[in-house]
Amino acid sequence: MITLRDIRPEDKEMIRAWRNLPEVALYMYRDHYISPEAHERWLSEMGADPTRRYWIISQGEVNFGLVNLYQISVPDRRCYWAFYLARPGARGRGVGTCTEYLILQRVFEEMKFNRLCCEVLASNQTVIEMHRKFGFVQEGYFRQHIIKGEKPMDVVSLAMLREEWERKKSEILLHLQEKRLLEPERSLA
């Protein structure tokens, strides 16, 4: 089953290779080549910043991608999240769906936060629809919010509140168990 594991030192080059994949960069805010030096700086900053946390999305020894929380605000009990799948063939197999459930569980059940937010390029309708199926609500549409490849891009802002999670989590868990994406013992009951 899909799990979120801590990043290990030996993951460094794998993550840099993932970040440089065109199919990953396509949906990120920035899509420039990431040099080894820039990646080292990013890793160093990541480790020193208490408002960011990262995990590898995996199943046994197979690594699929990266998920993170950012702009973590403990006083406000809120944060943002993002993820990407880098392993060929991982998309469309439930890995992203299971990752979303695990992050929702972590934020609302373990961290006891009240709000989880995300921003998605408007062109990434697949992920926007996935978030909506989980119960995320669109709260904003930022026109020409970022520039990618000299082209202005729109961004959709979505969020879920703890009370929305409470209403939706049993339905989501059942769906994941029926699809055999999550083991029954992961139940929050």
Sequence and secondary structure as in RCSB ss.txt:
>XXXX:A:sequence
MITLRDIRPEDKEMIRAWRNLPEVALYMYRDHYISPEAHERWLSEMGADPTRRYWIISQGEVNFGLVNLYQISVP
DRRCYWAFYLARPGARGRGVGTCTEYLILQRVFEEMKFNRLCCEVLASNQTVIEMHRKFGFVQEGYFRQHIIKGE
KPMDVVSLAMLREEWERKKSEILLHLQEKRLLEPERSLA
>XXXX:A:secstr
  EEEE  GGGHHHHHHHHT HHHHTTSS  S   HHHHHHHHHHHHH TT EEEEEEETTEEEEEEEEEEEETT
TTEEEEEEEE STT TTTTHHHHHHHHHHHIIIIIS  SEEEEEEETT HHHHHHHHHHT EEEEEEEEEEEETT
EEEEEEEEEEEHHHHHHHHHHHHHHHHHTTSS GGG   
